[in-house]
Amino acid sequence: MTSELPIATTTATVVAAPIDPIVLESEVREALRAVVDPEINLDIVTLGLVREISFHPDGSTEVGMILTTPFCPYAGTLVQQAKDVTLRVVEGEVTITLLDEPRWTPDMMEGGDWSEWGLV
């Protein structure tokens, strides 16, 4: 005679902690430092090209950036690299939007004395 023991089943619900958009934006900005403008040899965050990062309710992320010149020959490469790097930090769709304004000027750059680079 065999007796079968009842099988207990449990279910667990995992609730993801809310993501702090300020922390996430900081992580995205830090990751974007890996994207370097090959002509100037500085990253796009230091150059001040990353103007805004938006996290949308549908889970997508949008990075608004400008270029150092309107006809930058590396625009396509910079945009693709920015998208690839952002995808390493966030989940969901990533869109890189090139903004017309403001026009880039050296005073948008992060810190430092940029006169030694001939940029101011």
N, C-alpha and C positions, 0 to 999 in steps of 0.2 A: 504494500500500500504506500503510495507516495502522497505526500501532502505538499501542496503548493502554497508558498507564502505570497501574500499579496505584494505586488510591486508598487512601491511608493514613487510617485512622480512629483517632481517639483519644477516650477518654472520661475525663472528670475528675469526681472526686467532691469536692463541696464539703462540708466538715464545719464546721458552725457552731460557733463558740467557745462554750463553756458560759457562760451568763449568770449573773453574780454576783447572787444574790438581794438582797444588801444594797445594791448599786448600783441595781438595778432598783426596790427599795422607795423609795430616795431619789428616784429620778426620778418615780415615781408620786406621792409626797408633794409634790414640787415642783410637778408639774402640777396637783394638787388645790388648790393655792393660788389657782387661777383661779375656784374655786367660792366665791362670797361669799354669806353670809347677809344677805338684804336688810334685815332689821330691825336688825341690829347693825352692818352694813357692814364686817364682818371676814370673812376667808376661813376655811373649815372646818378648815384645819390649824392656823392661829394660835389659833382658838377651842378646839382640843383635841378636836374632834368625831371625827377619824379615829383610831380606837383600834387597829386592826390591819390589816395587808395580808398576805394569804396567797397563795402561788403553788403551785398543785396540780400533781401529776405529769401530769395530762391536758392541761396547757397553759392551764387556766383560772385566773383571778385573782379573789380575793374581798376586798372592802374592807369591814371591819366599822366601823360608825360609830354614834355616838349623836347625839341632837338636844339643843338647849339646853333644850327643854321637851317633855314627852311628846306634846303635842297641837300641835306646831309647824305653823302653817298653810302653811309652805313646804316641808314634808317631801318631798312628791312631786317638786317642782322641784329641791331639793337632791340627792336621790337620782339623778334622771335626769342632772343636770349632772355629778355625780361619776362616773357610769357613762360618759358621753360623753367626759369628760376622760381617764379611765383607759384607754379604748379607743385613745386617741391614742398611748399609751406602750407598751402591751402588745398582743400578739397573742392570739387565742383569746377565749373567753367571759369576760365580766366580770359578777360578781354583787355587788351592794351589799346588805349585810345590816345592818338596823337592830338594834342591840343594846339590850336592856332595862337592862343594868347596864354600867358604873357610871352613876349619874345625873350629869348634867353640873353642874359647879360652876365658878365663875370661876378657881379655883386650878389648873384643868386647862389654862389658856391658856398659850401660849408667852411667856416673858419679859415684860419691861416693867412699868411701874407702871399697873395697870389701874384704880386708884382714880379716876383722872381721867375714866374712862368711866362711873364709878358702878357698876362691876361687882364690886367687892370691898368 
